[in-house]
Amino acid sequence: MQSTRSNDSVSDTAAVLQGIAPDGGLFVDPDVSSRPFDVAGCLQLPYIGMAEQIFSHLLPGFRGKAHDIASVYPGKFSSEKITPLRQVGDGYALELYHGPTSAFKDVALSVLPLFITAAKEIEGIRKQISILTATSGDTGKAALEGFHDVPGTDITVFFPDDGVSPMQKAQMVTQEGSNVRVCAVRGNFDDCQRGVKEAFACFANTAQEDSDRLLSSANSINIGRLVPQVVYYFSAYAQLLELKRIRFGDPVDFVVPTGNFGDILAGYLACEMGLPVGRLICASNANNVLTDFISTGVYNRCRPFLKTSSPSMDILVSSNLERMLFYASQGDTALVSSLMKSLNTEGTYTLSGEPLKRIQAIFSAGCCSEADTSETIAKLWHEYHWLSDTHTAVGFSVLDQYRADPDFTGDPCIVLSTASPFKFPATVLSAIGGTPSADEFETAFLLSEKTGIPVPQNIADLRKKPVLHTDLIDKSEVVSYALS
């Protein structure tokens, strides 16, 4: 694994443990497209078999552990297919929310603790692993669920105090576990993420050999978080094959609601491994910094930060885009380092020439207003009897825009459905014509009554759980809190 900002490299097991490179860059596999992978054979396997093969290919240092790591899925997911595909109108929804916290982050964070503990064993590390995580909503609870009471680890999660849904906040502040901390921050997700990155940099500049712990991350800046997300692209394609909607080799387009660019980057890695991906459509909400970048090459975070009904996408600094810059520039670490410096100091950078053309050759982009989000939820329910959360609705809205483009090829389109609608019950209920209660939990049950869809058990149980975490800090205090 190599840093995006230099030629510094480490083993993949060390990369998973470190989370972020010492120079501030992200770890990437520079040879991901050059190593052969048996795509056709992989597609014939059940989900666990796919995961084992993909883990072994992208993180070969874990090859001897890959089967055991992948085997955790059946006990944690309610669907036999783990990530089932549903036809919705003329498109498809890949339901990624059947895990223990009802969000797509469960797919990766159910296995990341096993990657961490395996990496410790392989690297001969005896120190405590401290996980630092910033969340815009779903990552926090999924990480807490994955790491609570895992021996040899502890986890601290930072979330924007007024930037997650009430249900997402309830999931985090009621988290049990002897090794967990949850802290609200007076600021937005970008403030939380910036503080975590600064904590890593501060720790790297100290005498780490004298410390009794190592820092790592459960965010998708950690390559061990990103790799498991590649698997469900293969699973989606395999399910279309099983339904006889495509033949092997036919291209399939994926629409991905994304804020931090991790979920869609996993699709790019799948494409680089040989999966027949047509286009990757980046779907943004009103915080459309990625839409503008993919369209123009100009990345500019100097704009109003908007709070929307899809809070997990309320992000202006998309960390994983740095990895895409590395691949698009064919490994030009000096360019990536320069662009990241410009982003940090000036709040903007411009990508042009061949690197931008390479991005635009596979990525399309669109964005969705709050009104369109609500209208899309209503349309999906009333026309297709399929209930969508706010983020997935952004994806379907952008899909409609994409299909209206004269260059639309007509390839099958899959929207990644990222969370249960019951994590955002007030918005969803209002969109389909119901009246929310002032109580978030009562609203969830009202949504269930109106639709006939059961409230996920992990959400229903929240009402009985006491609040265990009440810390609230200013954004300037994130580093000191993280390292305390």
C-alpha angles and dihedrals in degrees: 000000000000132000117249089227103047144006091267110129138182137178116281090246090055090047091056091049095047096044093195130037118255090244090057094257127122124251117251137175103239092193100049094121097043100059114084117244127188098234096169092051093046092053091059093060130090117253095271092051091049091050092049092052095044093046090050092048099046096033103029092170087072095049093116091049100040097095094051091046093050092046091072093077103080093056093051104040127069095210121076089219091050090215106032123197119229127190111233113182109305092340140054136243119214102211106216097168105082094103132100097284099033096244136103091247088076090073091066102026094054088066104029093083088056091050089050095049092044090050091052090054094046093046093043093238118163098174125107113265112224113200115209116193136177115199137194089195120296104042092063098059094039091051092047090049091050099045105033111124093355104151116248094019140087129186136209120191125195121196133176106259094222097025107078132065118266089248093051090049092049091052091056104039093051094051114134125210138109093238102048135100126183121191131182117217128209094233141050133290092271089058090052093047093046091051093051092050090049089051090055091049092048091049091048090055093055129077096278093178088067093052123094092216145049126218123232136162139234092199118102088261081084109083088215088063093048101048097063089056090064090067098069092057088060091044092052092051091047091052091053088051090050090051089050091234091128140018122232109280096030111128120245125197122220125205110203126190101214143163106169094036093235100113093050093043088060086059090053090053089051089052091049089053089057105266107148097248115168104191135343110220114203109213117200134178123223088304088078102167091128093049090055093046096051090046098045111011090241115122111193122170092175096103137097115293106230125205109218141173088261098061097168086070096047093111132126099181109058104196099192092057085080089069090051090052088055093052095041092051090047093244100317097160093175090059093047092048091049093049092049091049089052091049092051096045104032103020094236146064137178127226117196144158123032096347091059091044090054091053093046090048091071107013127074124177143202139164137217134215125224091254091052090049092056093043091051093052089052093047094049091050101041097040102034104016091234118132117221133193120227097263095049089048088059087055094051091046091053089046089060089052091048093051090052091058113106089228094058106130099203094242116154110274126215122192115205105232104210109185146014114267087231090073087068102031100154095055094042095046092049091049094056094046104269131125116240122221123232085246113078095209093049088051090055090056091045087055089050092050092050095048104029090232115131120240107249109259094236089058096042090053093055093080091068096048123098122234107256103172123057105153115136123181140170117258090250090063098057095096096049091045092049094051096042 
